[in-house]
Amino acid sequence: MNKHSLIPPAKGKLGVLLPGMGAVTSTFIAGVELVKKGLGSPVGSVTQMQAIRLGKRYENRSPLIKDFVPLAPLERLVFGGWDFFSDDMFVAATKAGVLDAAQLAPVRKELEAIRPMSAVYDAAYIKNIRAANPKRGKTKQDLARQVIEDIEAFKRKHGCDRLVMLWCGSTEILPAPAACHEDIDAFERGLQDNDPAIPPSMIYAYAAIKTGTPYGNGAPNLSGDIPALVELAEKSGAPICGKDFKTGQTLMKTTVAPMLKARMLALSGWYSTNILGNRDGEVLDDPGSFRTKELSKMSVLDTILEPELYPELYGKFHHKVRIDYYPPRGDAKEGWDNIDIAGWLGMPMQIKINFLCRDSILAAPIVLDLVLFLDLAKRAGLKGIQEWLSFYFKSPQCREDLKPEHDLFIQHLKLKNTLRLLMGEEVLDHSGLDYYDPEKGLVPSAPPPRPAKKTKKQRAPSSVA
Ligand SMILES: NC(=O)c1ccc[n+]([C@@H]2O[C@H](COP(=O)([O-])OP(=O)(O)OC[C@H]3O[C@@H](n4cnc5c(N)ncnc54)[C@H](O)[C@@H]3O)[C@@H](O)[C@H]2O)c1
């Protein structure tokens, strides 16, 4: 470990609290338990598998990230969470059908021991699921208090040193922008007054952030991405990040679109369609939840391609996103992209992508990385929005006066440079000039931040650029 780092080591147990214990959560937990037993490999996890280059290229220093930064070891993770369904994690994983019976058998005991706590439910925000045993409370403040009590009881029961919460629940319908989202006093009044603009995911986010627990959001609903909860996170010292795990089609989009722009190839149309048959697909079959997802998926191209800078190349492309619920496929999603591009002298060309992916298999390593990095951020004293974790999200949460960064490669650089910075290592500018002329290649420092204020128009809805 680097001697310049002041980050306290990850001692003791880390409690991982997951609102929403369906396909992604059960695949994540089963995977961690299998890896711990040496029965699986954490493929797709940057924290577990990736190396990071340090210093100059000729120094040949490339430790694994998990050996470079003080992350919690997998053996010290303890899992819990909330759901409308009372299935333990073995039953949930079996029903999700992502991993088969033979894969689940060696970790059956560990999975059966994890049962969801009763959940916060509001039928106005989720149409295709009916909760069997939701929490009861006169006000949303009562419900938030119950979630805080759950958090504290879990910590005591399992002897956790630290906690992290990550929303893996279904995609909620977006609330209309409301005054109670604007600042924390208004939000707490809204909880008391049962303001309809506070969905369940905001109640979990509030409970986590209020207790200083790092909070991430894997779905596209707003949850912690409102000024009131950002303000609370800065006060309570909770690192926060979101929204919507970047897994299948958007991963492809944010990989191919930067290439088109880097090579100044024009775009006239991008048609994306998906079929999926898991419960997430069923929830997204409702137009309200689909709209939330669509906004999250649509925002990426404009931000990457910057039509305002390149009107001739990207001024008028058609972008269409479809998601169809198709039960026979289960979690094995299939995505098609038809990309109409143009090259030299405007000559048209096409790119076709057919990604036969597995939704939860792509999401599980992201959950692991976010849990470990959010815990690292907390120990490093980082609070509020963690933009360096944009790498993992379709709709990255960032300061209100900034555009989100969608380009996967810039996001990756940002993540690795943040780790270097946290550990007192040189931040790499990759210009390479200093190999040839040591006077050159110095990174100028960034200007100081402007006050974080943005207009209502920029804010609503979600972070669509
Ligand atoms: N799998 C992926 O590749 C991927 C990618 C991006 C985003 N996501 C998002 O991650 C989330 C989870 O996906 P999944 O495939 O596990 O879905 P899933 O339907 O299998 O599981 C979601 C679970 O959340 C529960 N839930 C909903 N509202 C809740 C609440 N208020 N409190 C507690 N539990 C609640 C549901 O009962 C369900 O069991 C979804 O929002 C999905 O859109 C998934």
The ligand as an SDF file (V2000), in Angstrom:
LIG
                    3D

 44 48  0  0  0  0  0  0  0  0999 V2000
  -29.5340   -6.0930  -14.9350 N   0  0  0  0  0  0  0  0  0  0  0  0
  -29.0880   -5.0610  -15.5890 C   0  0  0  0  0  0  0  0  0  0  0  0
  -28.3240   -5.2260  -16.4990 O   0  0  0  0  0  0  0  0  0  0  0  0
  -29.5090   -3.7010  -15.1830 C   0  0  0  0  0  0  0  0  0  0  0  0
  -28.9220   -2.6190  -15.8220 C   0  0  0  0  0  0  0  0  0  0  0  0
  -29.2820   -1.3340  -15.4570 C   0  0  0  0  0  0  0  0  0  0  0  0
  -30.2110   -1.1440  -14.4670 C   0  0  0  0  0  0  0  0  0  0  0  0
  -30.7990   -2.2000  -13.8820 N   0  0  0  0  0  0  0  0  0  0  0  0
  -31.8110   -1.9300  -12.8800 C   0  0  0  0  0  0  0  0  0  0  0  0
  -31.5380   -2.6310  -11.7010 O   0  0  0  0  0  0  0  0  0  0  0  0
  -32.7790   -2.8670  -11.0410 C   0  0  0  0  0  0  0  0  0  0  0  0
  -32.8190   -4.3380  -10.6080 C   0  0  0  0  0  0  0  0  0  0  0  0
  -32.8660   -5.1720  -11.7460 O   0  0  0  0  0  0  0  0  0  0  0  0
  -33.2810   -6.7050  -11.5700 P   0  0  0  0  0  0  0  0  0  0  0  0
  -33.0670   -7.3420  -12.8820 O   0  0  0  0  0  0  0  0  0  0  0  0
  -32.6540   -7.2680  -10.3720 O   0  0  0  0  0  0  0  0  0  0  0  0
  -34.8460   -6.5630  -11.3270 O   0  0  0  0  0  0  0  0  0  0  0  0
  -35.7920   -7.5580  -10.5060 P   0  0  0  0  0  0  0  0  0  0  0  0
  -37.1780   -7.2020  -10.9200 O   0  0  0  0  0  0  0  0  0  0  0  0
  -35.3500   -8.9640  -10.6260 O   0  0  0  0  0  0  0  0  0  0  0  0
  -35.5350   -7.1180   -8.9930 O   0  0  0  0  0  0  0  0  0  0  0  0
  -35.9570   -5.8770   -8.5080 C   0  0  0  0  0  0  0  0  0  0  0  0
  -36.5560   -6.1300   -7.1480 C   0  0  0  0  0  0  0  0  0  0  0  0
  -36.8200   -4.8610   -6.5560 O   0  0  0  0  0  0  0  0  0  0  0  0
  -37.9260   -5.0490   -5.7190 C   0  0  0  0  0  0  0  0  0  0  0  0
  -38.4420   -3.7230   -5.3740 N   0  0  0  0  0  0  0  0  0  0  0  0
  -39.0730   -2.8340   -6.1660 C   0  0  0  0  0  0  0  0  0  0  0  0
  -39.3780   -1.7320   -5.4490 N   0  0  0  0  0  0  0  0  0  0  0  0
  -38.8990   -1.9240   -4.1970 C   0  0  0  0  0  0  0  0  0  0  0  0
  -38.9250   -1.1620   -3.0160 C   0  0  0  0  0  0  0  0  0  0  0  0
  -39.5400    0.0100   -2.9640 N   0  0  0  0  0  0  0  0  0  0  0  0
  -38.3310   -1.6640   -1.9040 N   0  0  0  0  0  0  0  0  0  0  0  0
  -37.7280   -2.8900   -1.9300 C   0  0  0  0  0  0  0  0  0  0  0  0
  -37.7130   -3.6730   -3.0240 N   0  0  0  0  0  0  0  0  0  0  0  0
  -38.2940   -3.1940   -4.1440 C   0  0  0  0  0  0  0  0  0  0  0  0
  -38.8620   -5.9200   -6.5310 C   0  0  0  0  0  0  0  0  0  0  0  0
  -39.8060   -6.5710   -5.7090 O   0  0  0  0  0  0  0  0  0  0  0  0
  -37.8760   -6.8780   -7.1780 C   0  0  0  0  0  0  0  0  0  0  0  0
  -37.7310   -8.0840   -6.4490 O   0  0  0  0  0  0  0  0  0  0  0  0
  -33.8910   -2.4690  -11.9950 C   0  0  0  0  0  0  0  0  0  0  0  0
  -34.3490   -1.1800  -11.6890 O   0  0  0  0  0  0  0  0  0  0  0  0
  -33.1690   -2.4170  -13.3280 C   0  0  0  0  0  0  0  0  0  0  0  0
  -33.7730   -1.5190  -14.2380 O   0  0  0  0  0  0  0  0  0  0  0  0
  -30.4650   -3.4890  -14.2060 C   0  0  0  0  0  0  0  0  0  0  0  0
  1  2  1  0
  2  3  2  0
  2  4  1  0
  4  5  1  0
  4 44  2  0
  5  6  2  0
  6  7  1  0
  7  8  2  0
  8  9  1  0
  8 44  1  0
  9 10  1  0
  9 42  1  0
 10 11  1  0
 11 12  1  0
 11 40  1  0
 12 13  1  0
 13 14  1  0
 14 15  2  0
 14 16  1  0
 14 17  1  0
 17 18  1  0
 18 19  2  0
 18 20  1  0
 18 21  1  0
 21 22  1  0
 22 23  1  0
 23 24  1  0
 23 38  1  0
 24 25  1  0
 25 26  1  0
 25 36  1  0
 26 27  1  0
 26 35  1  0
 27 28  2  0
 28 29  1  0
 29 30  1  0
 29 35  2  0
 30 31  1  0
 30 32  2  0
 32 33  1  0
 33 34  2  0
 34 35  1  0
 36 37  1  0
 36 38  1  0
 38 39  1  0
 40 41  1  0
 40 42  1  0
 42 43  1  0
M  CHG  2   8   1  16  -1
M  END
$$$$
